[in-house]
Amino acid sequence: MFSNNRILTLLAVFLILVYILGCSGGRDLGVETPVPDGTIVLVKKGDALGAFVLKNQVLDSNEAAEYTWYYRTDGQATFLSDEAHLFQQGEGKTSEVRRSDRPFTHIEFGPFLIGWSGKRKGEGWIYYERFAGEAVAPGDLLICVTDETDIEKINAKEGRWIYKGSPTDPGITLAAGP
């Protein structure tokens, strides 16, 4: 029949395939790379533009993160300190709600509800609303992970920022026309 080595080899291949295809830890909803503390993440939902900065992300018995958030609905796209009276801002901590009988840890501010999970101390995953390959509809949450750490340097409509609604969405820019 089959030798023990052949059975073990087949079992190993099977387990690897199960892991790769079916146990991706939610990455079929997640952004491409984990988000480190201090990185600005831009979000759009309907007419609202927002930004948040994760900090103190921990992955232990109390998986959690803190964040600073900003958002506006007036069509403008900056979050400058001398314009703070023109937009909403605050501090938050991830919290958990139940979705489909499962806990769902999220970042919430204004109209935004963004899934989050820890990867390691100082890094976490954020999640789109739509699965890879699923159509993105008008009004869906769009996410853009930037390479910036200074909110004063952010213009959310700058052409280099690509907002996506799922891992496979080609994305859009919000750049104003000429």
GIRAKA-V68033 format. One line per field, one symbol per residue. phi: phi as a letter, one per 20 degrees, with the letter a starting at -180 (. if undefined). psi: psi as a letter, one per 40 degrees, with the letter a starting at -180 (. if undefined). A space follows every 50 residues. Layout:
# GIRAKA-V68033
phi->???
psi->???
This chain:
# GIRAKA-V68033
phi->.efffffffffffgffffffeccemnffdeffcfdfgneedeccbmeedb bbcfblfccbfcgabdbdcbbbcenecdcfffdgfebebacbcgcdcdcl mcfcebdcaleeccfbbfdagnbbedcffdfgnefedgnffdcceedecd ffeecfdfffedecdbgdffncddgfff
psi->biiddddddddddddddddddefefeeeeiidiihiiehhhiihhbehhi iihiifhigaeghiiiihiiiieeeieifideedeeiiiaiiiiihihhf fiihhihhibehhhiiiidiheiiiihidiiheihhiheihiihhieieh deehheeheehhhieidehdiiiehii.
